[in-house]
Amino acid sequence: MNSLLQTLYFTNHLRKAVYKMPTEADDSSKSVALALQRVFQELQFSDKPVGTKKLTKSFGWETLDSFMQHDVQEFLRVLLDKLESKMKGTCLEGTIPRLFEGKMSSYIKCKNVEYTSTRIETFYDIQLNIKGKKNIDESFKDYVATETLDDDNKYDAGEHGLQEAEKGVIFVSFPPVLHLHLMRFQYDPVTDNSVKFNDRFEFYEHISLDAYLQEPEATPAEYTLHAVLVHSGDNHGGHYVVYINPLGDGKWCKCTKAEAIDHNYGAMAQDPGDVLFESLSNVLCTKAEAIDHNYGGLDDDLSLQARHCSNAYMLVYIRDSALPTVLQDISEQDIPTDEQLVPVTHFYKDIYNTFGIPFFIKVKNGEPYASVRRRIKARLGVPDKEWEKYKLAILTMNRIDYITEDEGCVNVNDFRSQTTNNPRQTAPYFGLEHINKLQKRSRFSYLEKAIKIYN
């Protein structure tokens, strides 16, 4: 899942739209939009690990079993559906389908009479069968191959009766951003388990899909590879890596779980030119590492035979005509530098004595702290008399700074991570002390940490 979030983060048009979504009134425990804003914002500004627990919790996925039951394709579909719903009725409406939606026609055509049944369907991703296929071209040919309906399986053509027919699909349009899921994991009825196919399967940096269209589109269906999501291991687990071509110019970088989460990508958004590759120099890789080495199967070089279980399971392509739009520059005006999502946790006397359920609140530069207090009070629904027993503070790892009614205004930079030699140092956050209300002591972490996701 983290690999997919990285590819979505580097889909600049989507990232700009996510930043602009109205989330001020959202419940931080249930809002997918707010959780994704926080993940993107922390990737933008933080050099500390970025947790995804709030995002997966907003899906209702809170246990390891939950994650095991949902694959990356389902996660992507749910996420895009949630974002599309959130954008409706705003200036962002239509962003998701304009980026990711394609159309295909499912048809049944009779051989001996003039009768054809068609149905237009939309898609946000395509599942390609790779078993027994040498490359991506063979998989697409297999996808649009027709099935003959004859003998006992003839088609009921209404007034024409039972007829021999051909059944198939043909693409009507391809989207600007094309997600291809390679079916590495499939059910094996013999073992009654999911198995991983490590067979060699070739894909390319540039592909043309015009041959699979019902009719030519206004612009050629030519695509450039933007991301390669790789799994190393078997169906029981393994390691996930994503290779990204951020600017679509063939300069690739490799992001492992640790590198992808820990690295500060803030410089990229401010200047998507040389600064990106200066800041990511430690993870740059060759085109061969990103593409050729992830075909699967046995490499000709015997020293690489151990790599056969490391192979691509998902590809992201961007239409050449849409590259300037999809990977458009992120200017300083597009980055919400004047606002910040800040955690709020409940505590008693010291920062380790936390209890209750933490939540997030969005604050803006210059907002009076009195206003922040009022919004937290409204968020919790605390009566006026009871509110007198609460004290708002800014907490760091070893310090409590209480905020008085006339304290002044918010400076969002005060709530952003500062580079230190202590990897456990977190960004400052709000603490709400409950005075004279001793709670059962709990030492659980009030801030989420990066977690392992196995899909």
Long-range contacts (C-beta under 8 A, 24 or more apart in sequence): 1-52, 1-56, 1-67, 1-72, 1-75, 1-453, 1-455, 2-52, 2-240, 2-257, 2-260, 2-261, 2-450, 2-453, 3-72, 3-229, 3-240, 3-241, 3-242, 3-255, 3-260, 4-72, 4-75, 4-76, 4-229, 4-242, 4-314, 5-39, 5-52, 5-55, 6-227, 6-242, 6-244, 6-255, 6-260, 7-226, 7-227, 7-229, 7-242, 7-244, 7-316, 8-79, 9-39, 9-40, 9-43, 9-265, 10-226, 10-227, 10-244, 10-246, 11-99, 11-177, 11-226, 11-326, 11-327, 12-272, 12-326, 12-327, 12-328, 12-329, 12-330, 13-95, 13-99, 13-325, 13-326, 13-327, 13-328, 14-95, 14-99, 15-40, 15-269, 15-330, 16-328, 16-330, 16-334, 17-83, 17-87, 17-92, 17-95, 18-83, 19-334, 19-335, 19-336, 20-91, 20-92, 21-83, 21-86, 21-87, 21-90, 21-92, 22-90, 23-362, 24-362, 28-54, 28-359, 28-360, 28-361, 29-54, 29-57, 29-58, 29-357, 29-359, 30-58, 31-58, 32-58, 32-59, 32-79, 32-82, 32-83, 32-86, 33-82, 33-83, 33-86, 34-58, 34-341, 34-360, 34-362, 36-79, 36-83, 37-341, 38-341, 38-360, 41-336, 41-340, 41-341, 43-265, 44-265, 44-266, 44-269, 44-335, 45-264, 45-266, 45-416, 45-417, 46-264, 46-266, 46-416, 46-417, 46-427, 47-262, 47-263, 47-264, 47-417, 47-419, 48-262, 48-417, 48-423, 48-425, 48-426, 48-427, 49-261, 49-262, 49-449, 49-450, 50-261, 50-450, 51-447, 51-448, 51-449, 51-450, 51-451, 52-448, 52-450, 52-451, 52-453, 53-448, 53-449, 53-451, 54-360, 54-448, 56-453, 64-454, 67-453, 67-454, 67-455, 68-454, 68-455, 70-455, 71-185, 71-455, 72-181, 72-229, 72-313, 72-314, 72-455, 73-125, 73-127, 73-181, 73-314, 75-455, 76-124, 76-125, 76-179, 77-124, 77-125, 80-124, 97-122, 98-176, 99-175, 99-176, 99-177, 99-326, 100-124, 100-125, 100-175, 100-176, 100-177, 100-179, 101-175, 102-126, 102-171, 102-172, 102-173, 102-174, 102-175, 102-178, 103-171, 103-172, 103-173, 104-169, 104-170, 104-171, 104-172, 105-169, 105-170, 105-171, 105-172, 105-214, 106-168, 106-169, 107-167, 107-168, 107-169, 107-170, 108-149, 108-155, 108-165, 108-166, 108-167, 109-165, 109-166, 110-155, 110-157, 110-160, 110-163, 110-164, 110-165, 111-163, 111-164, 111-165, 111-166, 112-163, 112-164, 113-157, 113-160, 113-163, 115-157, 115-158, 115-160, 115-163, 117-157, 120-172, 124-175, 124-179, 125-179, 125-180, 125-181, 126-178, 126-179, 126-180, 126-181, 127-181, 127-183, 128-180, 128-181, 128-182, 128-183, 129-183, 130-182, 130-183, 130-184, 130-197, 130-199, 130-201, 131-183, 131-186, 131-197, 131-199, 132-199, 133-201, 134-200, 134-201, 134-202, 135-201, 135-202, 135-203, 135-204, 136-180, 136-201, 136-202, 136-203, 136-204, 136-207, 136-315, 137-207, 139-182, 139-201, 140-209, 140-211, 140-212, 141-212, 143-169, 143-212, 144-168, 144-169, 144-170, 144-171, 144-212, 170-212, 170-213, 170-214, 171-209, 171-212, 171-213, 171-214, 172-213, 172-214, 172-215, 173-213, 173-217, 174-209, 174-213, 174-217, 174-221, 174-223, 174-319, 175-319, 176-318, 176-319, 176-322, 176-325, 176-326, 177-226, 177-316, 177-317, 177-318, 177-319, 177-322, 177-326, 178-223, 178-316, 178-317, 178-318, 178-319, 179-314, 179-315, 179-316, 180-314, 180-315, 180-316, 180-317, 181-313, 181-314, 182-312, 182-313, 182-314, 182-315, 184-231, 184-296, 184-311, 184-313, 185-235, 185-313, 193-235, 194-235, 195-235, 196-231, 196-233, 196-234, 196-235, 196-309, 197-296, 198-296, 198-297, 198-308, 198-309, 198-311, 199-296, 199-297, 200-295, 200-296, 200-297, 200-298, 201-295, 201-296, 201-297, 201-311, 201-312, 202-295, 203-228, 203-291, 203-295, 203-312, 203-315, 204-291, 205-250, 205-287, 205-291, 207-317, 219-319, 219-321, 220-320, 220-321, 221-319, 222-319, 222-320, 222-321, 223-317, 223-318, 223-319, 223-320, 224-248, 224-317, 224-318, 224-320, 224-323, 225-291, 225-315, 225-316, 225-317, 226-316, 226-317, 226-318, 227-314, 227-315, 227-316, 228-290, 228-291, 228-294, 228-312, 228-314, 228-315, 228-316, 229-312, 229-313, 229-314, 229-315, 229-316, 230-294, 230-310, 230-311, 230-312, 230-313, 231-310, 231-311, 231-313, 232-307, 232-309, 232-310, 233-309, 234-309, 237-454, 238-309, 240-453, 243-285, 243-289, 243-290, 243-291, 243-294, 245-290, 246-272, 246-276, 246-327, 247-272, 247-276, 247-327, 248-318, 248-323, 248-327, 250-287, 251-277, 251-284, 252-284, 252-285, 252-286, 252-287, 252-289, 252-290, 253-277, 253-280, 253-283, 253-284, 253-285, 254-283, 254-284, 254-285, 254-289, 254-290, 255-283, 257-452, 259-283, 261-450, 268-330, 269-330, 269-334, 269-335, 270-330, 270-332, 270-335, 272-327, 272-329, 272-330, 337-412, 338-364, 338-365, 338-366, 338-412, 339-363, 339-364, 339-365, 339-412, 340-412, 340-415, 340-416, 342-415, 342-429, 342-430, 343-429, 343-430, 343-446, 343-447, 344-376, 344-429, 344-430, 344-431, 344-432, 345-395, 345-429, 345-430, 345-431, 345-432, 345-446, 345-447, 346-431, 346-432, 346-434, 346-439, 347-395, 347-431, 347-432, 347-433, 347-434, 347-446, 348-433, 348-434, 348-437, 348-438, 348-439, 349-433, 350-400, 351-395, 351-397, 351-398, 351-400, 351-431, 352-443, 353-439, 353-441, 353-442, 354-442, 354-443, 354-444, 354-446, 355-439, 355-440, 355-441, 355-442, 356-439, 358-446, 358-447, 361-430, 363-410, 363-412, 363-415, 364-410, 364-412, 365-409, 365-410, 365-411, 365-412, 366-409, 366-410, 367-409, 367-410, 368-408, 368-409, 368-410, 369-403, 369-405, 369-407, 369-408, 369-409, 369-410, 370-405, 370-406, 372-410, 372-430, 373-403, 373-405, 376-430, 376-432, 389-434, 389-435, 389-436, 389-437, 390-432, 390-433, 390-434, 390-435, 391-432, 391-433, 391-435, 392-430, 392-431, 392-432, 392-433, 393-430, 393-431, 393-432, 393-433, 394-428, 394-429, 394-430, 394-431, 395-428, 395-429, 395-430, 395-431, 396-426, 396-428, 397-422, 397-424, 397-425, 397-426, 400-431, 400-433, 402-433
